[in-house]
Amino acid sequence: MLAPNTAAYEFMSPTLLSKQPPSITTEPKNASPEWTTYFSYFESRLNSLRNWRYSWWAYWSVLARFFIPRRYIWLVVANRMWRGSPLNDAIIDSTGQLAVRTCRSGMWTGLTSPSRPWFKMGIALPWVKLDPDAKAWLESTEQRIYTVLEQSNFYDRMAQLFEDLTVFGTAPILIYEDSEDVVRFYLPCAGEYYLANGGRLAVNTFFREFTFSVQQIVDMFTLESCPEQIRKLWQAGDGASLDTEFVVGHAIEPNFALDKRGKSKGKAQLVPSVFTWREVYWLKSIKTERPLSKKGFHEQPFAAFRWATAQNEAYGRGPCMDGLGDNKQVQTETLRKGEFLEKGVRPPMGAPVSLKNEPQSIMPGMTTYGVTKDQYYPLFEVNPAWLTGITADITQVNERLNHCLFVDLFMAISRMEGVQPRNELELTKRDLERLQELGPVINLAEKELDVIITRVLAILTRRRMLEPMPQSLVGIPLKIKYTSILRLAQLAAESVAMKDTFATAGSLSSAAKAAGVPDPIRVINLDAAMKKYADLNNFPADCIFTDQEVQAHDQIRAQAQKQAQAPGQAMAAVDAAKTLSDTQLPGGNSALGALTGGATGAPLQ
């Protein structure tokens, strides 16, 4: 028996599937009397969202045809036996696909690279000074989130997400709690999902329809939650019945109540109102007594990445929409270039009627009889100059296509032309100038990454996988800071500028000491500058002493120096006293005696 508000799909695995009985004869106890109302609502809402999505759906089909046809589903219907058919017939020149691959990889490594830190836990109130316990908790929490993401399927799903985002301009992703991986991510294809905006013009509604076999449905929802149609096919056990597919509906939206439509007074509430979000799975177009699954969430369980948005549009627009015309043109020109070459190598031939039923050939080593030199001739003779023109135009169009997909930005170093940068600062300035083009999409992506990390943080908190929060952080809002490719370029430019300043200050300091003038380095707060430089280079905070530790170390160092100087000072005093006692003054008195008020002879006059 599952715990309250726990979905069976959080445990789906071969282990869970092996525990399913061959049949169930009794009705499950968790039947939902409100389901009749909600079933009609979800079916109607799904159809409405499909109508609103139609223009995008048609546009996506063209984008998929020329860029990535494997990531688009034209119609979501069960038992599609043609899904392995060739998809790339419209793609002759693969420049567009390669450009998508470069853009996808650049966005992935620039925003969520698995090989470097790409976010940092902090607080939203910069004027609040963090104590060592707060800093330690933030760093510990940050590392645990990194560990959970690394052990899940996050990074490979994000790599695919950025490819979808590049081509279609929209890419939603599901963030689910998982018994094995703590969190697990699911990425629907274009054509499966439907989105809608809330009042804040942010996506708050996610619907989709997808196909699952009987075995997959039982694995995801357990046999007890399945309707009669699924249980009969499972019970048949003839093998083929387990691969029979059904279309599954899926909805995530804010958890507002529905009217019971006159059947009884009051409101229908499928998921308790304590939850902000509700999720429901059901068999699409099949009215059953209960849904396959229902669950409530306190935080948003999905993120909807969009490349660029308009005022009240739930779907985004991406760079492939800008380069679609170029991609179409280069496909046509490449086809014509192939025809041109074919006509030059194997031209259509003309021959006399007498050869109509006679063998003839233009292959090397073959002989055609009964024809003179002027009687068997090519009908089409190509001009070599034409090939140069069409090749140059294809190159120009491909350059435009690569620019639309930011290939020149992500491959800036390897494809750098003209005068090379003279120093590190100039190189970082060039990178920063190029990356300004990606500023808007980076900001939009970071807002959706906020949703993902907030969801992961909530899951870790509920599972008690985090250290107790120190009192100094209670009531202080947390903030996630990202080190994206744009931010890295900004930090690099600032870091290089600081490094040049340090080098110049060191040279001036040496010159000032040699000239005997005041040291100009005294105008720099070296401690603050060192901390700032370490922060710009993402130096681990646990390797830097706190202000209190620095003061304690300074005191210990001062005491050690004082103790080291004490024996020398005592010996110097003894030597001075001996010198004074040996120094005789007029009257027979010594200098030491005169200083101490003693007399060894006549008093001083």
Secondary structure by P-SEA (a helix, b strand, c coil): cccccccccccccaaaaaaccccccccccccccaaaaaaaaaaaaaaaaaaaaaaaaaaaaaaaaccccccccccccccccccccccccccccaaaaaaaaaaaaaaaaaccccccccbbbbbccccccccaaaaaaaaaaaaaaaaaaaacaaaaaaaaaaaaaaaccbbbbbbbbbccccbbbbbbccccccccccccccccbbbbbbbbcaaaaaaacccccccaaaaaaaaacccccccbbbbbbbbbccbbbbbccccccbbbbcccccccbbbbbccccccccccccccccccccbbbbbccccccccbbbcccccaaaaaaaaaaaaaaaaaaaaaaaccbbbbccccccbbbbccccccccccccccccccbbbbaaaaaaaaaaaaaaaaaaaaaaccccccccccccccccccaaaaaaaaaaaaccaaaaaaaaaaaaaaaaaaaaaaaaaaccccccccccccbbbbbbbbcaaaaaaaaaaaaaaaaaaaaaaaaaaaaaaacccccccccaaaaaaaaaaaaacccccccccaaaaaaaaaaaaaaaaaaaaaaaaaaaaaaaaaaaaccccccccaaaaaaccccccccc
